[in-house]
Amino acid sequence: MQVPAPFEYQRVSSVDQAVGLLERLGDTARLVAGGHSLLPMMKLRLANFEYLIDINDLHEELGYIVVEPGQIRIGALTRHRELLESEELAAAFPIFRDAERVIADPVVRNRGTLGGSLCQADPSEDLSAVCTTLDASCVIRGQDGERVVSMTDFHRGPYETAVGDAEMLTEVRFPIRPGGSSAYEKVERRAGDWAVVSAGAAVWLEDGLVTDARVGLAAVGPNTAGIPGIAEELRGRPPSEELYARAGEIAAEAADPVTDRRGSAAYKRHLARELTARVLRTSVERIGAATAPVNGQGV
Ligand SMILES: Cc1cc2nc3c(=O)[nH]c(=O)nc-3n(C[C@H](O)[C@H](O)[C@H](O)COP(=O)(O)OP(=O)(O)OC[C@H]3O[C@@H](n4cnc5c(N)ncnc54)[C@H](O)[C@@H]3O)c2cc1C
């Protein structure tokens, strides 16, 4: 089946208009951003909506990367290509460029958005793992105003989020902390494919000791998952191969993969272990090499 069921289509020119339409149409309507997840699902008749509300004309309002003291704010309609090409973002959070280099292909990256990626809530979604790793917060707008939800609470299950039927995601915020860096690695069956498993890490050091470490995994459970035990294991210790290996064990134990056409559960658990060690190692190496502080704050 390659043709979606009939639907009504409207382009909107403001967030208020989008939210007003969502309020009126309820769960019969969906926003369309890049369309790279929603439209294939509609063509396959895995999803059917009576109304599509096109938010692409809001790119000027919601397509931005703003670096501020203490945080970076990214608009929900910022496209993969813009995330890939932003030098400021790569300087603050190298994990973004690592991830964007392995997401899909230029055609998808030209249209697909940060907001669409998070709201699709696919367990294999790379940007969700990045946002989990960086402890992002999601700004959700409805008719009664805005609320801010942490990544931990944003995903409620596969393809389910905290965004209500009459709400939209408008912005994602990333705290900047000094003395840290980050990295992302993915194993895929062929270039541009979804992850077999992928892992992101962010590490912070002070006086040669780990002050904090975060790891986010994709494709090993119902949602991309942060692994809290890793921070406890690494905190207060100097980075070492033994520590990376221990963190890898914790990630493998926390992973809950299923056997599918991308690989067996045992293989995916092995990847969770190996990729966690690698991204922690790269993050630590990058702290040593960090030369481009953002707003005077080394990150
Ligand atoms: C061939 C192909 C390969 C791909 N490979 C990868 C890959 O390797 N890794 C990866 O991570 N992704 C991959 N993707 C997915 C791609 O990154 C999508 O662009 C992304 O998942 C969805 O973004 P979108 O803007 O296209 O969202 P859309 O398809 O427009 O929307 C997806 C969902 O989010 C909702 N939505 C969109 N924006 C908002 C908003 N602001 N507020 C509330 N709800 C919203 C929509 O209503 C819909 O339910 C691939 C896609 C394709 C087609």
The ligand as a Gaussian input file, in Angstrom:
#p B3LYP/6-31G(d) Opt

LIG

0 1
 C       14.796000       6.493000       4.778000
 C       14.809000       7.035000       6.191000
 C       15.885000       6.738000       7.016000
 C       15.915000       7.239000       8.317000
 N       16.995000       6.922000       9.102000
 C       17.045000       7.401000      10.358000
 C       18.155000       7.109000      11.200000
 O       19.128000       6.481000      10.811000
 N       18.132000       7.584000      12.463000
 C       17.101000       8.344000      12.941000
 O       17.145000       8.746000      14.087000
 N       16.048000       8.663000      12.147000
 C       15.988000       8.213000      10.887000
 N       14.917000       8.517000      10.089000
 C       13.819000       9.343000      10.638000
 C       14.087000      10.797000      10.346000
 O       15.098000      11.257000      11.212000
 C       12.794000      11.631000      10.557000
 O       12.996000      12.867000       9.974000
 C       12.400000      11.897000      11.964000
 O       12.266000      10.734000      12.710000
 C       11.039000      12.593000      12.064000
 O       11.184000      13.932000      11.817000
 P       10.130000      14.669000      10.888000
 O       10.358000      16.117000      11.078000
 O       10.226000      14.117000       9.510000
 O        8.729000      14.281000      11.586000
 P        7.304000      13.980000      10.959000
 O        7.345000      12.728000      10.162000
 O        6.754000      15.194000      10.309000
 O        6.498000      13.733000      12.316000
 C        6.731000      12.611000      13.131000
 C        5.744000      12.636000      14.297000
 O        6.021000      13.743000      15.163000
 C        4.904000      14.619000      15.250000
 N        5.456000      15.969000      15.316000
 C        6.320000      16.545000      14.452000
 N        6.698000      17.758000      14.902000
 C        6.031000      17.951000      16.070000
 C        6.006000      19.024000      17.033000
 N        6.763000      20.125000      16.893000
 N        5.209000      18.893000      18.131000
 C        4.458000      17.770000      18.304000
 N        4.445000      16.735000      17.422000
 C        5.237000      16.821000      16.334000
 C        4.060000      14.335000      14.040000
 O        2.698000      14.656000      14.273000
 C        4.290000      12.838000      13.866000
 O        3.462000      12.134000      14.766000
 C       14.852000       8.039000       8.801000
 C       13.764000       8.333000       7.959000
 C       13.746000       7.841000       6.668000
 C       12.575000       8.188000       5.781000

